[in-house]
Structure formats: structure tokens, C-alpha cells
Amino acid sequence: METTEGTKRRILEAANARFRTYGYGKTTMAEIARDCDMSAANLYRFFENKKDIAAEGAAEYFTAKERTLRDVVKRGGMTAAQKLEEFMMVSFDLMVDLLENEPKINELIDVVCIDCSWLISRHDEAMQALLAEILAEGNRTGEFDVEDILLTAQMVKYATIMFHHPGLVSMCPQERQRESVKGIVTLLVEGLYKR
């Protein structure tokens, strides 16, 4: 017999497959239920509505992204400046990959941003905390001289938002943006270095 978590996983996978193929707006709860060989009423035992399914999928994506970026932060053999650049490049590459491989994703992102702002806030806080770890490491090693680590992490996040925001990433050619990521990180690092 399938567990509750197993059923939720099956529902999420079916919903994500439909969202990828048809888009969020053209997917109904009845279609998701049919793909799972269950009634729509049974689907509502696990998720209140389609938005909740989308939020769960987005939360999983954010968690995976944060785990990948945490690996960059914890990686040895790199200076804080190198980690900051790698962090930004990996984050940018993850967004590019998402946009290239999931053409219907923008509609889903819009729904999550509007209806699940708490989820976006939680992800922003996690990203800021990871950046703060890099800055704190730079201070510990004498590489950086950052007085207010949390505020500076927030400012670094704001200064690089165009490389993490789906709408902004999709507007410019990737090679130009990749060069911009490196240029902006270089500029930021110059300001962070201990004098």
C-alpha cells in the first residue's frame, strides 16, 4: 500500500509533468487526478488546490538550488572571492537551465511569486544567509573587511538580482550575461577586499 508521502510525490510528479507540457493555466485538478488514477476528490485530501501543488513544487526546486549553492559555500580550496563568483555563476546557470528546459515555467513562476510570496521570501532569506557565510569567511581569512555582514549580503543579493530573476535572465543573451556576472562580482569583490 502506498504511503501518504508516496501519494503526494506521485501527485507532484503528475502535476509537474502537466505544468511542463501544457502550462499551469491549462492544467486542471481533474487532469492531475486522472494522471494519478484517482478521483479529483481524493486529490483534495493531499492538496487544497492547484496553487498548493505549484507551491510544493517550487519549494522543492528552491531547496535543491539552495543545497547546490551550499555545496559551493562549503567547498574547500577556494578563496571567498572565488566562492562568491562561483556562487553567482552556479545560481545563474541553474536559472538558465530552468528557463531553457522548462519553456512553460514562467507562468508557474508568476503564480508562485504572486500567490506564494512567503515562499519567495524564505528563499531570498536562504540565499542571503549563504552569501553572508561567504562574506564571514572572507572576514575570518582577512580577505574581506565587511562591517555589517548581513546588510552587505543583502546588498550583494540586490546588486546581482538580474542574474537570479527569471524575467531578467530571459531578456538578454546568455553569453553577455555571463560576462556581466563576472564583471559585477569582480566589482563587488574589489569593494569587499581588506584595504
URHUTA-V445714 format. One record per pair of residues at least 12 apart in sequence whose ideal C-beta (glycine too) atoms are under 10 Angstrom apart, sorted by the first residue. I is the first residue (numbers start at 0). J is the second residue. D is the distance in Angstrom with one decimal. If there is no record, write none. Layout:
I/J/D  I/J/D
This chain:
3/44/9.0  3/45/7.4  4/45/9.9  6/35/7.9  6/37/8.1  6/41/8.6  6/42/9.4  6/44/8.6  6/45/6.2  7/44/9.9  7/45/5.2  7/46/7.8  7/52/9.3  7/55/7.7  8/55/10.0  8/59/9.9  9/34/9.0  9/35/5.5  9/36/9.1  9/37/8.8  9/45/9.5  10/28/9.8  10/31/6.5  10/32/8.3  10/34/8.8  10/35/5.7  10/37/8.3  10/41/9.5  10/42/6.4  10/44/10.0  10/45/5.8  10/46/6.7  10/52/6.7  10/55/8.9  11/31/9.4  11/35/9.9  11/45/9.3  11/46/8.8  11/52/6.5  11/53/9.8  11/55/6.0  11/56/5.9  11/59/7.5  12/31/10.0  12/34/8.9  12/35/8.8  12/56/9.4  13/26/9.7  13/30/8.6  13/31/5.3  13/32/8.4  13/33/8.8  13/34/4.0  13/35/5.0  13/36/9.5  13/37/9.6  13/42/9.5  13/52/9.3  14/26/7.0  14/28/8.9  14/30/9.1  14/31/4.9  14/32/9.9  14/34/8.2  14/35/8.9  14/42/9.3  14/46/8.5  14/49/7.6  14/52/4.6  14/53/7.6  14/55/8.7  14/56/6.9  15/31/9.7  15/52/8.5  15/53/9.1  15/55/9.7  15/56/5.5  15/59/9.1  15/60/9.6  15/101/9.2  15/107/9.2  16/31/9.2  16/34/7.3  17/30/6.1  17/31/6.1  17/34/6.8  17/49/9.9  17/52/9.8  17/103/9.5  18/31/9.3  18/49/9.2  18/52/8.6  18/53/7.2  18/56/7.4  18/101/8.4  18/103/6.3  18/104/8.0  18/106/8.2  18/107/5.5  18/110/9.7  19/100/8.7  19/101/5.7  19/102/8.1  19/103/5.8  19/104/7.7  19/107/8.9  20/102/9.8  20/103/7.3  21/103/7.2  22/102/9.1  22/103/4.3  22/104/9.1  22/105/9.1  22/106/5.1  22/107/7.7  23/49/7.5  23/50/9.1  23/52/9.6  23/53/6.3  23/103/7.3  23/104/9.0  23/105/9.5  23/106/4.8  23/107/4.6  23/108/9.2  23/109/8.3  23/110/5.6  23/111/9.2  24/49/9.6  24/103/9.3  24/106/6.0  24/107/9.3  24/109/9.8  24/110/8.5  25/103/8.8  25/106/9.0  26/49/7.0  26/52/9.2  26/53/9.4  26/103/9.5  26/106/10.0  26/107/9.6  27/39/8.4  27/49/7.6  28/40/9.7  28/42/5.7  28/43/7.4  28/46/8.2  28/48/7.3  28/49/5.7  28/52/8.3  29/42/8.4  31/46/8.9  31/49/7.7  31/52/7.2  48/114/9.8  49/110/8.7  50/110/6.5  50/111/8.4  50/113/9.6  50/114/5.2  50/115/7.2  51/114/9.6  51/115/8.9  53/106/9.8  53/107/5.8  53/108/9.5  53/110/5.6  53/111/5.9  53/114/8.1  53/115/7.6  53/118/9.7  54/110/8.7  54/111/6.3  54/114/7.7  54/115/4.5  54/117/8.9  54/118/5.8  55/115/9.8  55/118/9.5  56/107/7.7  56/111/8.6  57/107/7.5  57/108/7.9  57/110/8.9  57/111/4.5  57/112/9.3  57/115/6.8  57/118/5.9  57/119/8.6  57/122/8.5  58/111/9.1  58/115/8.6  58/118/6.0  58/121/8.2  58/122/8.5  60/93/9.1  60/97/7.6  60/101/9.7  60/104/9.5  60/107/9.8  60/108/9.8  60/111/9.4  60/122/9.1  61/111/9.5  61/118/7.1  61/119/8.7  61/121/7.6  61/122/4.3  61/123/9.7  61/125/7.3  61/126/9.1  62/121/9.9  62/122/8.9  62/125/8.7  63/93/8.8  64/89/8.9  64/90/7.4  64/93/5.5  64/94/8.7  64/97/8.9  64/122/7.9  64/125/8.9  64/126/8.6  64/163/9.5  65/121/9.8  65/122/7.3  65/125/4.9  65/126/7.3  65/128/9.1  65/129/7.1  67/86/9.9  67/89/6.4  67/90/8.6  67/92/9.7  67/93/6.8  68/85/9.3  68/86/5.9  68/87/9.7  68/89/6.3  68/90/6.2  68/93/8.3  68/125/8.6  68/126/7.4  68/129/5.4  68/130/9.2  68/133/9.9  69/86/9.8  69/125/8.9  69/128/9.5  69/129/6.2  69/132/8.5  70/85/10.0  70/89/8.7  71/83/9.3  71/84/9.8  71/85/5.1  71/86/5.0  71/87/9.5  71/88/9.0  71/89/5.6  71/90/8.8  71/129/8.2  71/133/8.6  72/85/9.2  72/86/6.8  72/128/9.5  72/129/5.3  72/130/8.6  72/131/9.7  72/132/5.0  72/133/5.9  72/136/8.0  73/129/9.8  73/132/8.5  73/136/9.9  74/86/9.8  77/133/9.8  77/136/9.6  78/133/9.9  78/136/8.9  78/137/7.8  78/140/7.5  78/142/5.9  78/143/9.7  78/188/9.3  79/132/9.4  79/133/5.4  79/134/7.2  79/135/8.7  79/136/4.9  79/137/3.2  79/138/8.3  79/139/8.7  79/140/6.5  79/141/10.0  79/142/5.0  79/143/6.0  79/145/9.8  79/188/8.4  79/191/8.1  79/192/9.8  80/133/8.9  80/137/7.2  80/142/6.6  80/143/8.1  80/184/8.0  80/185/8.6  80/187/9.1  80/188/4.5  80/189/9.3  80/191/7.7  80/192/7.8  81/133/9.7  81/142/9.9  81/184/9.8  81/188/9.3  82/129/9.8  82/130/9.8  82/132/8.9  82/133/5.0  82/134/9.9  82/136/7.3  82/137/8.4  83/130/7.7  83/133/5.3  83/134/8.1  83/136/9.7  83/137/8.0  83/143/9.4  83/155/7.6  83/159/9.5  83/184/5.8  83/185/9.8  83/187/7.2  83/188/6.3  83/191/8.1  84/180/7.8  84/181/6.6  84/183/9.8  84/184/4.6  84/185/7.8  84/187/9.4  84/188/7.6  85/133/9.5  85/184/9.3  86/126/9.1  86/129/7.0  86/130/7.1  86/132/9.7  86/133/6.4  86/155/9.5  86/159/9.3  86/184/8.7  87/130/9.4  87/155/8.9  87/159/5.8  87/162/6.1  87/163/8.6  87/180/5.2  87/181/8.3  87/183/7.8  87/184/5.3  87/187/9.0  88/162/8.7  88/177/7.4  88/180/5.9  88/181/7.6  88/184/8.2  90/126/7.8  90/129/9.5  90/159/8.2  90/162/6.6  90/163/5.6  90/180/8.8  91/159/8.6  91/161/9.4  91/162/4.4  91/163/7.2  91/168/7.1  91/173/8.6  91/176/6.9  91/177/7.1  91/179/9.3  91/180/5.3  92/162/9.7  92/173/9.2  92/177/8.6  92/180/9.4  93/163/8.8  94/162/7.3  94/163/6.1  94/164/7.9  94/165/6.3  94/167/9.3  94/168/4.9  94/169/8.8  94/176/9.8  95/162/9.4  95/165/9.8  95/168/6.3  95/169/8.8  95/173/5.8  95/176/8.2  95/177/8.8  97/165/7.4  97/168/8.9  98/165/6.1  98/166/9.8  98/168/6.3  98/169/5.4  98/173/9.6  99/169/9.5  99/173/9.0  101/165/10.0  104/165/7.2  104/169/9.8  105/165/6.2  105/166/7.4  105/169/7.5  107/165/9.9  108/164/9.4  108/165/5.2  108/166/8.1  109/165/9.1  109/166/8.9  112/164/9.6  112/165/9.1  112/166/9.4  122/163/9.6  123/153/9.0  123/156/7.1  123/160/9.6  123/163/9.3  124/153/9.8  124/156/9.9  126/152/8.7  126/153/9.9  126/155/9.8  126/156/6.0  126/159/9.7  126/163/7.5  127/149/7.4  127/150/9.9  127/151/10.0  127/152/4.9  127/153/5.6  127/154/9.8  127/155/8.5  127/156/5.4  127/157/9.7  128/149/8.7  128/152/7.5  129/152/8.3  129/156/9.6  130/148/9.0  130/149/9.4  130/151/8.3  130/152/4.0  130/153/8.2  130/154/9.5  130/155/5.3  130/156/6.0  130/159/9.0  131/145/9.2  131/148/5.1  131/149/5.7  131/150/9.5  131/151/7.9  131/152/3.9  131/153/8.7  131/155/9.1  131/156/9.7  132/148/9.0  132/152/8.5  133/148/9.5  133/152/8.1  133/155/8.7  133/191/9.6  134/147/9.6  134/148/4.9  134/149/8.8  134/151/5.7  134/152/5.7  134/155/7.6  134/191/7.1  135/148/5.4  135/149/9.6  135/152/8.9  137/188/8.8  137/191/6.5  137/192/8.5  137/193/8.4  138/151/9.9  138/191/9.2  138/193/8.4  140/193/9.5  141/193/6.0  142/188/9.0  142/191/8.0  142/192/6.9  142/193/6.5  143/188/8.3  143/190/9.4  143/191/4.4  143/192/6.4  143/193/6.1  144/190/9.9  144/191/7.3  144/192/7.2  144/193/4.0  144/194/6.6  145/190/9.5  145/191/6.0  145/192/10.0  145/193/9.1  151/187/9.3  151/190/9.3  151/191/7.4  154/187/8.7  154/190/9.7  155/183/9.5  155/184/8.9  155/187/5.9  155/188/9.8  155/190/9.7  155/191/8.4  158/183/6.5  158/184/9.3  158/186/8.6  158/187/6.3  158/190/9.8  159/179/9.5  159/180/7.5  159/183/6.1  159/184/7.6  159/187/7.8  161/176/7.8  161/179/7.8  161/180/9.1  161/183/8.7  162/176/6.7  162/177/9.1  162/179/7.5  162/180/5.3  162/183/7.9  162/184/9.4
